[in-house]
Amino acid sequence: MGFFKTEEHLHIVLEWLRGGTDLETYLDNDVLRAEMSEFQRIHIALRIARALQWLHSQGLVHGDLKLDNVVGNFNFYNVKL
């Protein structure tokens, strides 16, 4: 994990997430969405909330939070912003 700055932007670089996808693509799959348990949905929402809480505690704002900017291997509850 790291970051770099240009004149106008700060770019954050995360580790490669093997087998991952964005949440929008995952939820667009009817089979995967139907198999997602209530526990899994709550767990993903809590992971997103905790990540935002940490960012805010560091004085950072995500700025573009949407389904296709939440990536993870959702079968294994691994979620990244």
N, C-alpha and C positions, 0 to 999 in steps of 0.2 A: 504494500500500500504506500502511496506517496501522493505528491501533488506538484503542479508547476503553474506558474503565473505567466500570463501574457499581459499586454498593456491594459486590456479590457476585462479579462476573465481569470478566475482561479479554477483550475482543472484538478479534480481528484481522481486518482487512478486506484482501482481496487484489484484484488487478486482475481484470477480467472476462476469462474465457477463452473466446473465440469458438470455437464448434464443439466445445467440450469436454463431457465427461460424467463421471460418477463411475465408479470402477473396477468396482463391483458391477454396475451397469447394463451396462457394456461387456462384462463376462465372462458376463452372463446371455444375451447374444446369441450363439447357437451358431455362426453364420457368422463373426462377428468373432473369437470365441475360437479357432475352428479355423484362421483365417488368421494368428493371432499366432505369429510365429516364436520359436524358443528365444532368439535374440539379443534380441528385443524384450521378452520376459518377464524376462530377466536385467537388461536395461537399466532397466526400470521398477522392479524390486526394488532395484537399486543407487541409483536416484534417491531412492527412499523412504528407504533407509538413510542416504544422505548428508544428506537433509533432517533426519532425526532426529538425526544426529550434530551438525549445525549448531545445531539447537534446544538440544540438551543442552549444547553448548559455551557457549551464551548463558545457561545456567541456567534454561532453559524446558523444560516437559514438555508434550507434545501433549495427553494426557489422554483422548482418545477416538479413537484410531487404529483404523479399520476400513475396509473396502472402499469404503463409500459416503462416506467422508471423504477419500478420495484422488481428486482430480479431475485431468483432463488431456485432452489431445488425443493419445491413445495411438498413433495412426498416425504422429504426428510426434515421438514421444518426449518430449512436453511434460507434465511431471507436477508437481502442486502438492499440498501437504498442507493 
